[in-house]
Amino acid sequence: MKIGGKHRGSIWASLYIIGLVFMNIVAAQRYLKSQQLKVVESRPAVGHRYTIERLELPPQTKFYHGGAAINDSSQVAGTFMPDGRPMSAVVWDRGRYTKLGTLGGQSSVAFDINNAGQVAGWSNTQSGVQRAFLWKQGRMLNLGVAPGFADSVATSLNQKGWIVGRSFTNSGGPYWSWPCHATLWKERKIYDLGVPPGCINSRATSINSYGQIAGWATNKDNQMTAILWQDGKWIDLGKQAGKAVSSGNFIDEQGTVVGTSGNSDDTMRATVWKHGRVVTLPPLPFHTANRLTVSDANGMVFGDAKVGKEWRSSSPVIWPKASEAPVELDRQLPDESEWFLLNAYDVNRHGQVIVLGMEANSVDDLAILTPIHRKKGEPSP
């Protein structure tokens, strides 16, 4: 379930401001979308369409773009930003939201939620440091930090309540260059997972119920490589892909890793690592995969296709099979829909997808896509 990172606080805040500027050029965004639709016009639709339901926010509140997750009970973990006030981690459940509070500081951010309703993320403490948290049974627990580091963030948890993320120290400069180690919180103990050979930093992004962990690491030149933790050691998936840059974003219960690989920002492609095989998925122009659903026997990959270099010129897509071209999720909505989708964050076992988008000229909203399952013998839409 999750994706996200942080002391990105300031970085994501800057991106959010940029996003507000782009709100004034919605017409241009729709032009980009129309050009992208031309690319996929001849592609067949996937086997079902979706309904879409907006998640309600308080007045004068916006969604924080750092990530969101959905569990099999349709509970959604995410973060909203009240105007002029700190970020607040929340859980939406049956149309209502609950604020999760903080560890004594001002801000909190939620990245993942499991089927028990437990939530992982980060919060500031009263002293101002950042700490990974586990929220369960109405309480937010401070998970601590690996020895030798100043701060921590939790990005994913499995059905057993094992949590992964990273411990890091803000050394100035870009956040991706800060010293950090992938970290596992398991049964009240903290495990520093170290780094693969040849790397200096590591991050854990996802964990399955068997304790396999996906993530990415960087070398001294800040080049990223996808990594997999199993049997007590890191495996460099980037070398398997044969690309200069790669990242592992999600791992499913079968040990399949979904991420990206390429030779530069302009050539990054959605990539699946499965049982020692590497599959690069057919492209729309510039795309990345970030989630894999197990609701289909063959597995369907959800991700974001990008039609330009601007961060808001993306569109959520689905690869029904690894060998098939992606289809935009916008095309699977009801014909009368005025939604303009931007990102796909997570998908649950029932095929529900949590997305970021805009309806008509509204601000960015979180919404749940729910598949409309056809009866046997009913024709495709």
TORPA-163753 format. One line per 3 residues: number of its first residue (from 1); their letters; for each residue x, y, z of C-alpha. Coordinates in steps of 0.001 Angstrom, whole numbers, plus 524288, in hexadecimal, padded with zeros to 5 digits. Example, Ala and Ser with C-alpha at 12.3 -4.5 7.8 and 13.67 -1.06 7.14 Angstrom:
1 = AS = 8300C:7EE6C:81E78 ~ 83566:7FBDC:81BE4
END
This chain:
1 = MKI = 80000:80000:80000 ~ 807DD:80E28:80029 ~ 810FF:816F1:7FA46
4 = GGK = 81688:823ED:7FF93 ~ 821D1:829DD:80720 ~ 824E0:8360A:80E71
7 = HRG = 82BFF:8412E:8142E ~ 82702:84385:80723 ~ 81E0B:84BDD:80F6A
10 = SIW = 82413:8581B:809C1 ~ 8263D:851FE:7FC6E ~ 81840:84D36:7FB16
13 = ASL = 81379:85A48:80022 ~ 81AF9:860DF:7F51F ~ 8152D:85766:7EB5E
16 = YII = 807CC:85A42:7F0BF ~ 809AC:868DC:7EE73 ~ 80DD9:865D9:7E09C
19 = GLV = 80175:85DC7:7DF80 ~ 7F91A:86983:7E324 ~ 7FF1E:87120:7D7F8
22 = FMN = 7FBE8:86620:7CEA0 ~ 7EDC5:86676:7D30C ~ 7EC7B:872AB:7CAA5
25 = IVA = 7EFAF:86B2A:7BE43 ~ 7E5CC:8602B:7BF14 ~ 7E26F:8626F:7B0DE
28 = AQR = 7F06C:85F7E:7AD0C ~ 7F02F:8532C:7B54A ~ 7E3DF:84EBD:7AE59
31 = YLK = 7EAB8:85122:7A165 ~ 7F5DC:84861:7A5C0 ~ 7EBFD:83E17:7A9CA
34 = SQQ = 7E540:83ED4:79C90 ~ 7F23F:83CB5:795BD ~ 7F525:83116:79E75
37 = LKV = 7E7C3:82B4F:79B93 ~ 7EB07:82B76:78D32 ~ 7F66A:82272:7901A
40 = VES = 7EDAF:8181B:7965B ~ 7E14C:81A13:78E57 ~ 7E2AE:80D16:78740
43 = RPA = 7E596:8052A:79379 ~ 7DB25:7FC37:798F8 ~ 7D534:7FF64:7A624
46 = VGH = 7D816:7F6AB:7B1CA ~ 7CDE4:7ED1F:7B6AD ~ 7C651:7F652:7BF86
49 = RYT = 7C312:8048E:7C1AF ~ 7C34F:80C53:7CE54 ~ 7BA8C:814EB:7D669
52 = IER = 7C135:82055:7DD38 ~ 7BEB6:825BD:7EADA ~ 7C51A:83200:7F039
55 = LEL = 7CA6B:831A3:7FE26 ~ 7C50E:83D2E:805A0 ~ 7CE28:8473A:80BAD
58 = PPQ = 7CB44:851F3:81597 ~ 7C90B:85F98:81003 ~ 7D55F:866F1:80BE5
61 = TKF = 7DD5B:85A7A:80C50 ~ 7E597:85433:801B3 ~ 7EB42:846AD:7FFD5
64 = YHG = 7F9E2:844C9:8021F ~ 7FFD5:83EA5:7F5F6 ~ 8097C:8360F:7FD47
67 = GAA = 80175:829A0:7FBBD ~ 7F584:821FB:80018 ~ 7F1B3:813B3:80217
70 = IND = 7E55B:80B65:80255 ~ 7E2DB:7FE84:80961 ~ 7D980:7F375:8062E
73 = SSQ = 7CEBA:7F9BF:80E73 ~ 7CF83:8061C:80621 ~ 7D59E:80DE2:8113F
76 = VAG = 7DED4:81838:80BF6 ~ 7EAB4:81E0D:812AE ~ 7EFC1:82B2F:80E19
79 = TFM = 7F2C1:83901:8123E ~ 7EC08:84607:810DD ~ 7F119:853E4:8120D
82 = PDG = 7E800:85DFB:8181E ~ 7EAE5:86B93:812D1 ~ 7F59C:871CE:81AF0
85 = RPM = 7F66E:86656:82450 ~ 7FF30:85A44:82575 ~ 7FCBD:84D7E:81E4F
88 = SAV = 7F40D:8436A:824DD ~ 7F406:8349B:822DF ~ 7E631:82F59:8214E
91 = VWD = 7DE88:822F8:81E7E ~ 7D213:8232B:8165C ~ 7C84B:81882:819B5
94 = RGR = 7BAAB:817A3:813C3 ~ 7BA4A:825ED:81037 ~ 7BFB4:82B34:81CEF
97 = YTK = 7CD8B:82F1E:82057 ~ 7D4F9:82DDF:82D23 ~ 7E0DC:83619:8306A
100 = LGT = 7EBC2:82DA9:835CB ~ 7F255:83839:83DE1 ~ 80106:839D0:83FA7
103 = LGG = 80C38:83554:84843 ~ 80BDF:8425A:84F59 ~ 81014:84B18:8441E
106 = QSS = 80828:8527D:83A04 ~ 8080D:849AD:82DF4 ~ 80564:83B9F:82A3D
109 = VAF = 804E6:83476:81D20 ~ 7FEE8:8270E:81A33 ~ 80452:81E49:80F70
112 = DIN = 7FE7A:810AB:81118 ~ 7F361:80918:8176F ~ 7F1A7:7FA64:81946
115 = NAG = 7E547:7F246:81A63 ~ 7E527:7F3C1:8292F ~ 7E3F9:80271:82770
118 = QVA = 7F1C8:804DB:82C5C ~ 7F88B:8108E:8262B ~ 806ED:81399:823D7
121 = GWS = 80CD9:820F2:82187 ~ 814A6:82B9B:8284A ~ 8122B:83662:8320F
124 = NTQ = 819BE:8412D:838C2 ~ 81C0F:83FCE:84746 ~ 81B25:84AC9:85126
127 = SGV = 829E3:84CDD:84FFA ~ 8289B:84E5F:8412B ~ 82EF9:841C4:83C94
130 = QRA = 82831:8391C:832A1 ~ 82460:82B51:83674 ~ 81E1B:81FC0:82FB8
133 = FLW = 8111C:81C2A:835DA ~ 80781:810EF:83690 ~ 7F96E:814D8:83910
136 = KQG = 7F0B3:80A2A:83E80 ~ 7E4D2:8094B:84747 ~ 7E3DE:81810:847B8
139 = RML = 7F1DB:81A52:84C5E ~ 7FDF1:81F32:8453C ~ 80A56:8180B:8494C
142 = NLG = 8181B:81D7B:847A9 ~ 82027:81302:840B4 ~ 82D51:8194B:84355
145 = VAP = 8391E:81A22:83A6F ~ 8448F:81147:836E2 ~ 85114:81463:83E84
148 = GFA = 859AD:81EC0:8383E ~ 84EA5:8262C:8318D ~ 846A8:831FD:8359C
151 = DSV = 8393B:82FA8:82F92 ~ 830AD:824E8:82A05 ~ 824E1:822CB:8213B
154 = ATS = 81C26:816D0:81F45 ~ 81737:81496:81176 ~ 810F0:80708:81158
157 = LNQ = 80BAD:7FC68:81A50 ~ 806E8:7EE94:81816 ~ 7FB68:7E6F6:81D90
160 = KGW = 80398:7E290:8293F ~ 80670:7F08C:82D2A ~ 814B5:7F01D:828F9
163 = IVG = 818D1:7FD82:8244D ~ 8236C:80274:81B27 ~ 828C1:80FAD:81780
166 = RSF = 8358D:8164D:81A01 ~ 83DBE:81CE1:82469 ~ 844E6:828F7:81FAF
169 = TNS = 84C29:83560:82324 ~ 84966:8426C:81C9D ~ 856CE:84658:81798
172 = GGP = 8520C:85189:80F0A ~ 850A2:85165:80052 ~ 846FD:848BF:7F8E4
175 = YWS = 83FBF:83F2C:801B3 ~ 843A4:8338F:7F936 ~ 851F2:8360D:7FCA9
178 = WPC = 84FE5:835BC:80B63 ~ 8564B:82A50:81292 ~ 84BE0:81FE3:814C0
181 = HAT = 84A2A:81152:816EC ~ 83E4A:808DB:81446 ~ 83826:80584:82153
184 = LWK = 82F2D:7FAA6:825FF ~ 826B2:7FBDB:8322A ~ 82267:7EE43:83647
187 = ERK = 81CA7:7E9BE:84330 ~ 8217E:7F5D1:84A8B ~ 82F51:7F4A2:84559
190 = IYD = 8368C:7FD63:83BB0 ~ 83ED3:7F73A:83108 ~ 84875:7FF2E:828FF
193 = LGV = 84892:7F7DD:81BFD ~ 854F8:7FE6D:81746 ~ 85851:8001C:808DA
196 = PPG = 85B84:7F715:7FD67 ~ 869D4:7F5E2:7F945 ~ 86E68:8020C:7F205
199 = CIN = 863AD:80AB1:7F796 ~ 863DC:814EF:80252 ~ 85545:81735:804C9
202 = SRA = 84901:80ECB:80482 ~ 83A45:8109A:805C5 ~ 82F86:80695:80808
205 = TSI = 822D4:80977:800E4 ~ 81A57:7FD42:80280 ~ 81976:7F0A3:80A62
208 = NSY = 8112B:7E471:80864 ~ 80C22:7DAB9:81267 ~ 81827:7D205:810C5
211 = GQI = 8217F:7DCEB:8147A ~ 8269F:7DF29:806B4 ~ 8299F:7ED91:804E2
214 = AGW = 82AB0:7F5E6:7F8A3 ~ 831D6:802B5:7F7CB ~ 83D0A:809D7:7F18E
217 = ATN = 84AFB:80D66:7F4D0 ~ 854A8:8178D:7EFF7 ~ 8634E:81761:7ED99
220 = KDN = 86CEA:82264:7EFFD ~ 86885:828D5:7E346 ~ 85A3D:82892:7E7CA
223 = QMT = 85680:81EBE:7DD3E ~ 84A99:816D2:7E171 ~ 8494B:8080C:7E09A
226 = AIL = 83D5F:7FFAC:7E3D1 ~ 83FA7:7F643:7EF1F ~ 838D4:7EA96:7F55D
229 = WQD = 83AE1:7E5EB:8035A ~ 83935:7D758:80565 ~ 84041:7CCBA:80CE1
232 = GKW = 84726:7D702:8150A ~ 84DF4:7DE42:80A00 ~ 84BF3:7E801:7FF22
235 = IDL = 84ADA:7E3F4:7F0DF ~ 84E38:7EE46:7E6B5 ~ 842C8:7EDC8:7DD1A
238 = GKQ = 84865:7F8E7:7D52A ~ 8534A:7F04A:7D01E ~ 84910:7E683:7CB83
241 = AGK = 84252:7F146:7C3C6 ~ 84F24:7F54A:7BD68 ~ 84BC1:803C6:7BECE
244 = AVS = 85344:80F0B:7C4BC ~ 8480E:8133C:7CDAA ~ 83D1C:80B77:7D419
247 = SGN = 83441:80B74:7DFFB ~ 82BB4:8014C:7E6B9 ~ 81EC5:8073A:7EAF6
250 = FID = 81606:7FBF3:7EF10 ~ 81687:7ED64:7F1FD ~ 80ACD:7E430:7F1FA
253 = EQG = 80848:7D7B0:7F998 ~ 80EA7:7CF68:7EEFA ~ 81B4F:7D731:7EFBA
256 = TVV = 81907:7DE84:7E2F7 ~ 81F32:7EC01:7E31F ~ 819E2:7F773:7DB40
259 = GTS = 821DE:8039E:7D895 ~ 8294E:80AC9:7CE0B ~ 835E9:80967:7C67E
262 = GNS = 83CC2:81116:7BBEF ~ 848E6:8187C:7B80C ~ 84421:8264B:7BAF7
265 = DDT = 83814:82DAD:7BF5C ~ 833A0:82DDD:7B12C ~ 83438:81F1F:7AF64
268 = MRA = 82EBA:819DA:7BC3A ~ 82575:80E87:7B9C3 ~ 81C12:806D3:7C23B
271 = TVW = 822FD:7FA4D:7C638 ~ 81EEC:7ED8E:7CCC2 ~ 8287B:7E445:7D36E
274 = KHG = 82298:7D6B9:7D53E ~ 8297B:7C9FC:7D8C2 ~ 8367E:7CEAF:7D348
277 = RVV = 83087:7D3E8:7C6AD ~ 8300C:7E23D:7C301 ~ 824E4:7E76B:7BAA5
280 = TLP = 8247E:7F557:7B576 ~ 81653:7F8ED:7B2DF ~ 81198:7FEB6:7A5F8
283 = PLP = 811AF:80D8C:7A6A3 ~ 809C3:81980:7A538 ~ 8138B:824C2:7A3EA
286 = FHT = 81B5A:82533:7B0AC ~ 814C5:81CF9:7BB10 ~ 816FB:81688:7C836
289 = ANR = 8102D:80B57:7CF5E ~ 80DBF:80C28:7DDD2 ~ 803D6:801D3:7E1C7
292 = LTV = 8004D:7F3C3:7DEA7 ~ 7F2C0:7EE0D:7E125 ~ 7F0CA:7DFBC:7E477
295 = SDA = 7E22E:7E007:7E17E ~ 7E509:7DAA9:7D3E2 ~ 7EAA9:7CCFF:7D20D
298 = NGM = 7F568:7D28E:7C96F ~ 7F792:7DEEA:7D173 ~ 7F481:7EC89:7CC56
301 = VFG = 7FE11:7F7C2:7CDC2 ~ 7F93F:80558:7D0FB ~ 801F6:8111F:7CEFE
304 = DAK = 8033E:81EA5:7C936 ~ 80644:8221A:7BB1D ~ 80C5E:82F35:7B87D
307 = VGK = 80ACD:8372F:7AC15 ~ 8149F:841C5:7AF93 ~ 81EC9:84589:7B996
310 = EWR = 815BD:84DD0:7C1E8 ~ 81201:8469E:7CE49 ~ 80363:848C5:7CC08
313 = SSS = 8030B:843A2:7BE10 ~ 800E7:83584:7C253 ~ 7F584:82C2D:7C13F
316 = PVI = 7F266:81F81:7C895 ~ 7F2F1:81375:7BFFE ~ 7F0F8:804DA:7C127
319 = WPK = 7F89D:7F9FD:7BAB4 ~ 7EEB3:7EEB8:7BA27 ~ 7F9FF:7E57C:7B716
322 = ASE = 80895:7E78C:7B647 ~ 80829:7E577:7A795 ~ 7FCF9:7EEF3:7A514
325 = APV = 7FD8A:7FD8A:7A2BF ~ 7F898:80606:7ADF7 ~ 7EAF0:80BD5:7AE3C
328 = ELD = 7E7C8:818AA:7B4DF ~ 7DED8:8177F:7C09A ~ 7D7B4:823C9:7BC17
331 = RQL = 7D283:81BB8:7B0CC ~ 7CCA5:811D3:7BA33 ~ 7C408:81BD3:7C131
334 = PDE = 7B5B1:81E43:7BDC3 ~ 7B3FF:825C0:7B109 ~ 7AE33:83179:7B80A
337 = SEW = 7B9AF:83295:7C16B ~ 7C0C7:83FAA:7C1CC ~ 7CBFD:83A85:7C9E6
340 = FLL = 7D9FB:83D40:7C5B9 ~ 7E29B:83321:7CC81 ~ 7F0B9:835F9:7D005
343 = NAY = 7F66D:82AD8:7D835 ~ 7F360:81D17:7DCC9 ~ 7F850:81A96:7EA9C
346 = DVN = 7F3BB:80D26:7EEDB ~ 7EA9C:801DC:7EBAA ~ 7E443:7F7E5:7F4AA
349 = RHG = 7E0F1:7E981:7F2EE ~ 7D37A:7ECF2:7ED8C ~ 7D938:7F55E:7E2C4
352 = QVI = 7D585:8026B:7E8EA ~ 7DF6B:80CE7:7E56D ~ 7E280:8192D:7ED27
355 = VLG = 7E55E:82461:7E3C1 ~ 7E82C:832E4:7E381 ~ 7E05A:83B13:7D9F1
358 = MEA = 7D7C5:846C0:7D72E ~ 7C967:8473C:7D3A0 ~ 7C681:8520E:7C9C3
361 = NSV = 7CE36:85DCF:7CEE7 ~ 7CEE1:859B2:7DD1B ~ 7DB10:858C5:7E57B
364 = DDL = 7E275:84BF4:7E674 ~ 7DA94:8417A:7ED6C ~ 7DC98:8338D:7F1FF
367 = AIL = 7D2D7:829DD:7EC7F ~ 7D023:81B40:7EC9C ~ 7CE28:8140A:7DFD1
370 = TPI = 7C5B8:807E5:7E19D ~ 7C507:7FDD5:7D69F ~ 7B7C9:7FAD0:7D0CD
373 = HRK = 7B7EF:7EC03:7CF9C ~ 7B02D:7E675:7C44B ~ 7A782:7DA94:7C561
376 = KGE = 7AB8C:7CE8B:7BDDA ~ 7A7FB:7D017:7AF87 ~ 7A5EA:7DED1:7B0A3
379 = PSP = 7ACCF:7E5F5:7A572 ~ 7B8C5:7EE76:7A7F8 ~ 7B5F7:7FD07:7A957
END
